[in-house]
Amino acid sequence: MAAVPNTAIAAGAGFMLVPPLAGSSGYPSDSFAVLNVGTFTANGATAVTVADTGVTAASVIIYTLLTVGGTPAGKPYEATITVGTGWTVKAAAGDTSVYNFLRIG
């Protein structure tokens, strides 16, 4: 299997990763994961809305710290998900950091 080259993804850009056809790698031809990447700025304990029309009830969202602001304590988490619209994310009180997100599915 050939290696996949590293490719920069613009913030907010969505793309689809489609595995090889059935039989070439063992993946079924209908398996795929829809991905989206971007950033948001935490607003203390107040929820921040992230708009993303591709989000589903089964989406997995991963956060990483980009720039420290205020007093980060712990990881941000989804407070609500609205399918096809986006989600709200909360962080610790006093956290005004900028976070990356990766949404899978």
N, C-alpha and C positions, 0 to 999 in steps of 0.2 A: 504494500500500500504506500503510495506517495505521501510525503509529508505535506501538510498544509502550511503555506507561508504565512508569516505574521502580517496582518493587514490592519491599518488604522481605521477605526470606525468613528465617524463624526458624532458628537454628542447629539442625542435625540434622533439619530438615524436608526431606522428599523431595517432588519434584513432577515432572510429565512435561510436556515442551514438545512440542506436536504442531504441525507445519507446516500451512499451508492445504491444502485438497483439491487433488488433481492438476488441473493446468490453470490454476489461479488464480495460481500463482507458479512453476510448473515443478517443484515438489517432488512426488515420488510420495506417494500417500496413506498408504503404510505406513512412511514415514520418521519417526523420532522419536528423541529423545535423553532418557534418564532422567537426572535430575540430583540431586545431594545436596550440601549444604553443611554445614560445621561447623567446629569447632576441636579442636586437641589441643595438649598441652604436651610439648615435647621433653624427653628424659631423657638428655642427653649422647649417648654412642654406643650406649646400650641401646635396643633396639627398643620402640616404643610401639604398642599394638594399637588400631586404630580399627574399631569394630563398624559394619558396613553390609551389610545383607542384600541390597542391590541391586547390589553390585559384581560385575562379570563379568571374564573373562580379557581382554576387549578394552577395559575401562574406561580412561579417561584421567583422571589425578588431578593437580590443579594446587595448589601451595602458595604462600601469601603470608605474610609476617611480620606479625603483629598486635601483639605486645608483646615487646620485647627482654628476654631473661633470660640470665644467664651470658655465654658468649662464642660468639655465633653465627658460624659460618664456613661459607659455602656454603649450598646449599639442602638441605632434607630430601629423602629419596627412599624409595620403597617397597622394603622388603626382601623381603616376600612378599605375595601376594594369595591369599586362599582364597575362591573363587567362592561367592557366597551368604552369606558370613559376615563378611568384612571384610579388612583388610590390616594389615601392620606397617610402620611408617615409622621410619627412622633419621635422626639428625642428627649434626652434628660433636660430638666429645668436648667437654664443657663447655657445650654449648648447652642452656639450659633455657627457651628462648623459647616463647611461645604463637604458633601458626600457624593461619591459616585454611586450609581445603581446599575445593576444588570438584571433585566427581567427576562426570564426563560419561560416560554409557553404563554 
